[in-house]
Amino acid sequence: MKQSNNLDIGDACVHVIKDEQRSLKELIVSFKQIFLNTYNVMIIDVGNLNTMIFKHESFLLWELRVTGLFLNKNQDFIIFSKKGMSVLALGSIEKRVMKSNKGQDILIHSLESYNFLKHDKANFLMFQCSTNKRSISIQQEYQTSLSDIDNESQFEKIYHLNIGEITLR
């Protein structure tokens, strides 16, 4: 996978998931981008397919310090910032219950539990979360030729789902 743009990135983290039992090799890359004000977490299969599996994009001001941390035991990716803490469940456990700081039960679903939305195994899921808008896109990665020896990754949206808030009116 190769992407080129002239935007600065910051607070980058790289983690490797290696599971011999499931023959799994994944690379987790996270960073924030200037001007777009986003924090991106990309999960890339570096074993068999060598393609992106998931991408999570959330709103975050460039000025805010952010840290990404992968917890190997639960396969969770934790994002710490001044805004608070976010948890991305990357493991294969479809859903599980977590406790909030107030003792309230919170049901958390893994990104992998949304794989049923894919048309093809080579598709990847893009999760976009801003302050009040959430969406999931299913995209296909393809290569465009920049020269005889250089290619760049491009992405085509197959379909897009907007997730709304439930309101009582």
N, C-alpha and C positions, 0 to 999 in steps of 0.2 A: 504494500500500500504506500502510495506517495501522493502527498498533497502539497501544493505550493501556494503561498499567499504572503503578503508583506506585512501581516499584522504581528505585533509583538505578543509573546506569550510570557507568562510568569507563574510562579509557584507550582512548577511541574513536579510530578512524581511518576515513577515507573516501578511496577511490581510484577512479579512472575508467579503464576499459579502452575504447579506441576503436580499432577495426580497420576501415579503409575497405574493404579487399579482401573481407572476409567480411560487410560491412555490420553490424558488431557494436558496440553501445553498452551497456556494463554498468557498474554501480555496485557497488563492494565496500565494505560497511560492517562494521566489526568493533568490538566493545565487550565489557566484562565486566559482569555483573549481580550486585548485592549480594543476599544471602540465598540465591540459587540457586547461587552459586559456579560460574558458568559463563563461558566466553569464547566469544562467538558471532561467526561470520563469515557474512555473508549476501551472496549474489551476486544482484543484481536486474537484469533486462533493462529498460533504460530506452529501448530503441529501438522495437521493434514491439509486444511483448506487454505491457510495463510491469508485469511480475509477477516474483515471486521464482523463481529457477532452482534454487539450492542454498542450504542452510543447514548449517553445520558447528558443532556445539556440543560443547565439551570442558570437562572439570572443571578449575577453577582457583580457588584461594582468593581471595576479595576483597582480602585484605591484600597479595597479591603484585603487584608491578609487572609489567606486560606491555606489549609493543610489537608491533604488526603492521606488516609491511612488504611491499609488492607489488613483485616483480621483473619488469619488463616484458619482458626478453629471453626468459625461459623461461616466463612467465605463472605464476609461483609466488607463493604468499602464505606468508611466513615469520612464525612466531610465536615471539618471544623472551620468556622469563621465567626466573625463578630455577630452575624445573623443568628447563629446557633449551630446545631448539629443536624446533619442529614445522614440517613442510613440507606445504602443500596445493598440489597441482598443479592449476591452474585451466585450463591450456591444452587444446588439442584433441589433443595427442599422447597416445595411449592409455596407453603405458607407456614408462619409460626407466630406465636404471641410474644410480644415484648412488653415490658412495664415502663411507663413514663416516670418522670421524677415525682409525679403526684400519686403514683401507685395505680394509675389507670391502665387497663389492658389495651394494647394497640396491635392490630393484626397487620403483619408485614408480609408481602408477597415477593417472591424472587423475580428477577428480570427473566430468568429462564422459564418461568411459568406462563409467559406470554408467547412462547414459541409457536403455539397453535395458530397464531395470526400470519405466520410466514407462508408464502406460496411455494417457496423452494428453499432447500437447505442453505443455499448460497445467499439468500436474502439476509438483511440484518434489520434490527429494530432500533429506531431512533426515538428516545424519550425526551420531550422538551417540556420544561417546567419553568414558567415565569411566575411572577407574583400571584396572578389570578387566572392564568391560562395554562392548561395542560393538554398535551397531545402526544399521540404515538403515530409514527410513520413507519411503514415497511418500505425499505429501499433496496435497490440492487446496485452493487458496485461493479463498475466496468473500467477498463483501461483505455486511455486515449494516447496516441503516439505523439510525443513531442519531437522526437528525432528517431534515427535508426536504432539507437541504443537506449533511449530514455522514454519511459511511460509515466503518465500521471493518472491517479485514481479519480474517477468521476462517479456521481451517485444519481440514480434516477428514482424518483418517488413512484412506488407502485400504488399505494393508497395511504390515506391519512385519516386519523380518528381524533376528533376533539372531545375532551373529557370535561364535562360541565359540573358545576357544584349543584347539589340538591338544595332547593329552596322551598319554603312553605309559603304559598301565596294563595 
